[in-house]
Amino acid sequence: MAYFIFSKNSDDIEGTLSKIAENKSDLDNYNITQSDYKIIEDSQENFNLVKLNLKIVSKYNGNTIIYSDIDPDISDKNNIIFFKDSILLKEYINGLKKLIKNFLDSNKNHSLYNKWNDYYSQLSNLDISTIQFPMKKTLEQHFQDLNLPSLNTLQIP
């Protein structure tokens, strides 16, 4: 089972998702006091959709998570365009790297350090010149399609 971690006592309030955990082991290794949060179990399928940025979590009601479709800034008639050019993709990657670096700098002995350090390296070494633009998928989906690790910053411990 996957886990979605929300602000406690925030039923029906949008934007209260704090983290996502793919499994119990990841959840137990997060830098949180679990009793301070509302933790809801959900399917691996829903976790993957959120991890790959194909759906967003709007809110929760009781133990039910309310999802929304991604509303990209740019779309054409048949396909969603997530990155119209390499500049936007580079900005996105730099934002991800900043969040990951903050974790890495403060958690050198954390059990998930190597996982995130490897992902940081993967982002740093991505050859954007090999990507065709407009890119009609998320970066996370792109990595999954290449059989590379794909993580979401909501998974940072």
Secondary structure, 3 states (H helix, E strand, C coil): CEEEEEECCCCCCCCCEEEEECCHHHHHCCCCCHHHEEEEEECHHHHHHHHCCCEEEEEEECCEEEEEECCCCEECCCCEECECCHHHHHHHHHHHHHHHHHHHHHCCCCCCHHHHHHHHHHHHCCCHHHCCCCECCCHHHHHHHCCCCCCCHHHCC
